[in-house]
Amino acid sequence: NCRDVAPRNIADRVLMGYIGNTDEYLDVAMEVIKDEGIIHYHESVPDKLKYIRPADRLRKAANGFDIDILNQRIIKPYSPGVYHMVVDAKIYKN
């Protein structure tokens, strides 16, 4: 499990391209990022929440770090009324 083996403070970028329970690992992504870096976070999202929920989850996981949402976009329809979204966020730990 990446929670146990991921090195800390080593990455300029973290790609979280798996769709499923990816939000459960956002805290690990925050620990892996150096003093600043970019997280590319993917999530399957109901239409009404597509530009809200992924960014909100990133902000919550930042847990006091500064965060800039750089981009949010639809990758593709996932199922009826659900979209595969990606959010690119810059994290600043200092």
Contacts in CASP RR format, 6 or more apart in sequence:
PFRMAT RR
TARGET T0000
AUTHOR 0000-0000-0000
METHOD contacts of the structure
MODEL  1
NCRDVAPRNIADRVLMGYIGNTDEYLDVAMEVIKDEGIIHYHESVPDKLK
YIRPADRLRKAANGFDIDILNQRIIKPYSPGVYHMVVDAKIYKN
2 25 0 8 1.000
2 28 0 8 1.000
3 25 0 8 1.000
3 28 0 8 1.000
6 28 0 8 1.000
6 31 0 8 1.000
6 32 0 8 1.000
7 32 0 8 1.000
8 31 0 8 1.000
8 32 0 8 1.000
9 31 0 8 1.000
9 32 0 8 1.000
9 33 0 8 1.000
9 34 0 8 1.000
9 35 0 8 1.000
10 32 0 8 1.000
10 34 0 8 1.000
11 32 0 8 1.000
11 33 0 8 1.000
11 34 0 8 1.000
11 37 0 8 1.000
12 33 0 8 1.000
12 34 0 8 1.000
12 37 0 8 1.000
12 38 0 8 1.000
13 37 0 8 1.000
13 38 0 8 1.000
13 39 0 8 1.000
13 40 0 8 1.000
14 29 0 8 1.000
14 32 0 8 1.000
14 33 0 8 1.000
14 37 0 8 1.000
14 38 0 8 1.000
14 39 0 8 1.000
14 40 0 8 1.000
15 40 0 8 1.000
16 22 0 8 1.000
16 25 0 8 1.000
16 26 0 8 1.000
16 29 0 8 1.000
16 39 0 8 1.000
16 40 0 8 1.000
16 41 0 8 1.000
16 42 0 8 1.000
17 40 0 8 1.000
17 41 0 8 1.000
17 42 0 8 1.000
17 86 0 8 1.000
18 42 0 8 1.000
19 42 0 8 1.000
19 43 0 8 1.000
19 44 0 8 1.000
19 78 0 8 1.000
19 84 0 8 1.000
20 43 0 8 1.000
20 44 0 8 1.000
22 41 0 8 1.000
22 42 0 8 1.000
22 43 0 8 1.000
23 43 0 8 1.000
23 57 0 8 1.000
23 61 0 8 1.000
26 39 0 8 1.000
26 41 0 8 1.000
26 57 0 8 1.000
26 58 0 8 1.000
26 61 0 8 1.000
27 61 0 8 1.000
27 63 0 8 1.000
29 39 0 8 1.000
29 41 0 8 1.000
29 61 0 8 1.000
30 39 0 8 1.000
30 61 0 8 1.000
30 62 0 8 1.000
30 63 0 8 1.000
30 65 0 8 1.000
30 91 0 8 1.000
33 39 0 8 1.000
33 91 0 8 1.000
33 93 0 8 1.000
34 93 0 8 1.000
35 92 0 8 1.000
35 93 0 8 1.000
35 94 0 8 1.000
36 90 0 8 1.000
36 91 0 8 1.000
36 92 0 8 1.000
36 93 0 8 1.000
36 94 0 8 1.000
37 90 0 8 1.000
37 91 0 8 1.000
37 92 0 8 1.000
38 70 0 8 1.000
38 88 0 8 1.000
38 89 0 8 1.000
38 90 0 8 1.000
38 91 0 8 1.000
39 58 0 8 1.000
39 88 0 8 1.000
39 89 0 8 1.000
39 91 0 8 1.000
40 86 0 8 1.000
40 87 0 8 1.000
40 88 0 8 1.000
41 54 0 8 1.000
41 57 0 8 1.000
41 58 0 8 1.000
41 86 0 8 1.000
41 87 0 8 1.000
41 88 0 8 1.000
41 89 0 8 1.000
42 75 0 8 1.000
42 84 0 8 1.000
42 85 0 8 1.000
42 86 0 8 1.000
43 53 0 8 1.000
43 54 0 8 1.000
43 57 0 8 1.000
43 84 0 8 1.000
43 85 0 8 1.000
43 87 0 8 1.000
44 78 0 8 1.000
44 79 0 8 1.000
44 82 0 8 1.000
44 83 0 8 1.000
44 84 0 8 1.000
44 85 0 8 1.000
45 53 0 8 1.000
45 54 0 8 1.000
45 82 0 8 1.000
45 83 0 8 1.000
45 85 0 8 1.000
46 81 0 8 1.000
46 82 0 8 1.000
47 81 0 8 1.000
47 82 0 8 1.000
47 83 0 8 1.000
50 74 0 8 1.000
50 83 0 8 1.000
50 85 0 8 1.000
51 72 0 8 1.000
51 85 0 8 1.000
54 72 0 8 1.000
54 85 0 8 1.000
54 86 0 8 1.000
54 87 0 8 1.000
55 69 0 8 1.000
55 72 0 8 1.000
55 87 0 8 1.000
55 89 0 8 1.000
58 67 0 8 1.000
58 69 0 8 1.000
58 87 0 8 1.000
58 89 0 8 1.000
59 67 0 8 1.000
62 91 0 8 1.000
65 91 0 8 1.000
65 92 0 8 1.000
65 93 0 8 1.000
66 91 0 8 1.000
66 92 0 8 1.000
67 89 0 8 1.000
67 90 0 8 1.000
67 91 0 8 1.000
67 92 0 8 1.000
68 89 0 8 1.000
68 90 0 8 1.000
68 92 0 8 1.000
69 87 0 8 1.000
69 88 0 8 1.000
69 89 0 8 1.000
70 88 0 8 1.000
70 89 0 8 1.000
70 90 0 8 1.000
71 86 0 8 1.000
71 87 0 8 1.000
71 88 0 8 1.000
72 85 0 8 1.000
72 86 0 8 1.000
72 87 0 8 1.000
72 88 0 8 1.000
73 85 0 8 1.000
73 86 0 8 1.000
74 83 0 8 1.000
74 84 0 8 1.000
74 85 0 8 1.000
75 83 0 8 1.000
75 84 0 8 1.000
75 85 0 8 1.000
75 86 0 8 1.000
76 83 0 8 1.000
76 84 0 8 1.000
77 83 0 8 1.000
77 84 0 8 1.000
78 84 0 8 1.000
END
